[in-house]
Amino acid sequence: MAKREPSLYKFSAPDCDAGTITLMASLDGAGVYSRTMQLEAFEPGHRDTHAALHGYKQKAADKGAKSADAVTGKVDPRVRRDAVVAEWDRLCDGGAWNAGSSGPGPSADTKLLIAAMCLAYPKKAREFVADAVGKMAPNVRQGLLVSDELRVYVDQARAEMARGVDTQATLAAFGLGDETEMEEESEEAGE
């Protein structure tokens, strides 16, 4: 059995009835991060308090679990910790429960913007860019995707993401590979 890496963060709820939960994380020799969430929506001891605290804790921990490297599937404990801390901060600051896409990980547009921003600002760490983009409102992300300043980088990132895709086979699977069929459909739509 593989040895499990020690966690660099933990949640503590010594008095769950009071509606508080604290996230503590070791910051690589830079001290300890600690932030407490206080729920005031329920009466002390109410069963919904326990459920809500568990939900917030799980939401932050899930963000860390989703921080696995896309190629290897492994998670760097520091990257996991940073993802958990960033999500905990977002939730403590009143961030929406369903920020961004409802599926696992960022949306395709968010991934495209992160890739474009990394091309535009090559000296910035990808994690920094991803965190900054993740904190942007959806309309800001969309605005940046169509901005004149980033257009060339968005196009370049889009081309890199599409590299190796067999568009003919994909279109054929939908019955869209036949150009005459496409032209007939567009003519019918124009009538």
VENMODA-V109511 format. One record per residue. N is the residue number from 0. RES is the residue in three letters. SS is DSSP state (a for helix, b for strand, c for the rest). PSI is psi in whole degrees, -180 to 180 (none if undefined). Layout:
N&RES&SS&PSI ; N&RES&SS&PSI
This chain:
0&MET&c&134 ; 1&ALA&c&144 ; 2&LYS&c&132 ; 3&ARG&c&134 ; 4&GLU&c&142 ; 5&PRO&c&143 ; 6&SER&c&142 ; 7&LEU&c&7 ; 8&TYR&b&160 ; 9&LYS&b&154 ; 10&PHE&b&145 ; 11&SER&b&128 ; 12&ALA&c&70 ; 13&PRO&c&-28 ; 14&ASP&c&73 ; 15&CYS&a&-32 ; 16&ASP&a&-27 ; 17&ALA&a&-9 ; 18&GLY&c&31 ; 19&THR&b&147 ; 20&ILE&b&140 ; 21&THR&b&137 ; 22&LEU&b&129 ; 23&MET&b&138 ; 24&ALA&b&139 ; 25&SER&b&132 ; 26&LEU&c&50 ; 27&ASP&c&56 ; 28&GLY&c&-2 ; 29&ALA&c&22 ; 30&GLY&c&-158 ; 31&VAL&b&132 ; 32&TYR&b&136 ; 33&SER&b&127 ; 34&ARG&b&133 ; 35&THR&b&137 ; 36&MET&b&134 ; 37&GLN&b&119 ; 38&LEU&c&126 ; 39&GLU&c&3 ; 40&ALA&c&-17 ; 41&PHE&c&157 ; 42&GLU&c&146 ; 43&PRO&c&135 ; 44&GLY&c&-7 ; 45&HIS&c&139 ; 46&ARG&a&-29 ; 47&ASP&a&-25 ; 48&THR&a&-47 ; 49&HIS&a&-45 ; 50&ALA&a&-43 ; 51&ALA&a&-44 ; 52&LEU&a&-42 ; 53&HIS&a&-41 ; 54&GLY&a&-46 ; 55&TYR&a&-44 ; 56&LYS&a&-47 ; 57&GLN&a&-37 ; 58&LYS&a&-45 ; 59&ALA&a&-43 ; 60&ALA&a&-37 ; 61&ASP&a&-36 ; 62&LYS&a&-38 ; 63&GLY&a&-39 ; 64&ALA&a&-29 ; 65&LYS&c&1 ; 66&SER&c&18 ; 67&ALA&c&148 ; 68&ASP&c&131 ; 69&ALA&c&-29 ; 70&VAL&c&-52 ; 71&THR&c&-24 ; 72&GLY&c&0 ; 73&LYS&c&155 ; 74&VAL&c&123 ; 75&ASP&c&126 ; 76&PRO&a&-34 ; 77&ARG&a&-38 ; 78&VAL&a&-41 ; 79&ARG&a&-48 ; 80&ARG&a&-46 ; 81&ASP&a&-38 ; 82&ALA&a&-41 ; 83&VAL&a&-46 ; 84&VAL&a&-44 ; 85&ALA&a&-42 ; 86&GLU&a&-39 ; 87&TRP&a&-44 ; 88&ASP&a&-44 ; 89&ARG&a&-45 ; 90&LEU&a&-41 ; 91&CYS&a&-29 ; 92&ASP&c&8 ; 93&GLY&c&19 ; 94&GLY&c&152 ; 95&ALA&c&146 ; 96&TRP&c&-46 ; 97&ASN&c&67 ; 98&ALA&c&133 ; 99&GLY&c&-149 ; 100&SER&c&157 ; 101&SER&c&-14 ; 102&GLY&c&177 ; 103&PRO&c&133 ; 104&GLY&c&179 ; 105&PRO&c&158 ; 106&SER&c&168 ; 107&ALA&a&-40 ; 108&ASP&a&-39 ; 109&THR&a&-42 ; 110&LYS&a&-40 ; 111&LEU&a&-44 ; 112&LEU&a&-41 ; 113&ILE&a&-46 ; 114&ALA&a&-43 ; 115&ALA&a&-42 ; 116&MET&a&-36 ; 117&CYS&a&-36 ; 118&LEU&a&-40 ; 119&ALA&a&-33 ; 120&TYR&c&72 ; 121&PRO&c&-17 ; 122&LYS&c&-11 ; 123&LYS&c&139 ; 124&ALA&c&142 ; 125&ARG&a&-40 ; 126&GLU&a&-40 ; 127&PHE&a&-48 ; 128&VAL&a&-47 ; 129&ALA&a&-41 ; 130&ASP&a&-44 ; 131&ALA&a&-44 ; 132&VAL&a&-39 ; 133&GLY&a&-26 ; 134&LYS&c&-9 ; 135&MET&c&148 ; 136&ALA&c&150 ; 137&PRO&a&-39 ; 138&ASN&a&-29 ; 139&VAL&a&-44 ; 140&ARG&a&-45 ; 141&GLN&a&-40 ; 142&GLY&a&-41 ; 143&LEU&a&-36 ; 144&LEU&a&-29 ; 145&VAL&c&6 ; 146&SER&c&148 ; 147&ASP&c&-34 ; 148&GLU&c&-33 ; 149&LEU&c&-5 ; 150&ARG&a&-48 ; 151&VAL&a&-36 ; 152&TYR&a&-36 ; 153&VAL&a&-46 ; 154&ASP&a&-42 ; 155&GLN&a&-45 ; 156&ALA&a&-42 ; 157&ARG&a&-43 ; 158&ALA&a&-41 ; 159&GLU&a&-38 ; 160&MET&a&-30 ; 161&ALA&a&-7 ; 162&ARG&c&132 ; 163&GLY&c&-1 ; 164&VAL&c&129 ; 165&ASP&c&91 ; 166&THR&a&-36 ; 167&GLN&a&-46 ; 168&ALA&a&-40 ; 169&THR&a&-46 ; 170&LEU&a&-38 ; 171&ALA&a&-36 ; 172&ALA&a&-26 ; 173&PHE&c&2 ; 174&GLY&c&22 ; 175&LEU&c&4 ; 176&GLY&c&-20 ; 177&ASP&c&111 ; 178&GLU&a&-35 ; 179&THR&a&-38 ; 180&GLU&a&-41 ; 181&MET&a&-41 ; 182&GLU&a&-42 ; 183&GLU&a&-44 ; 184&GLU&a&-40 ; 185&SER&a&-34 ; 186&GLU&a&-41 ; 187&GLU&a&-38 ; 188&ALA&a&-31 ; 189&GLY&a&-15 ; 190&GLU&c&none
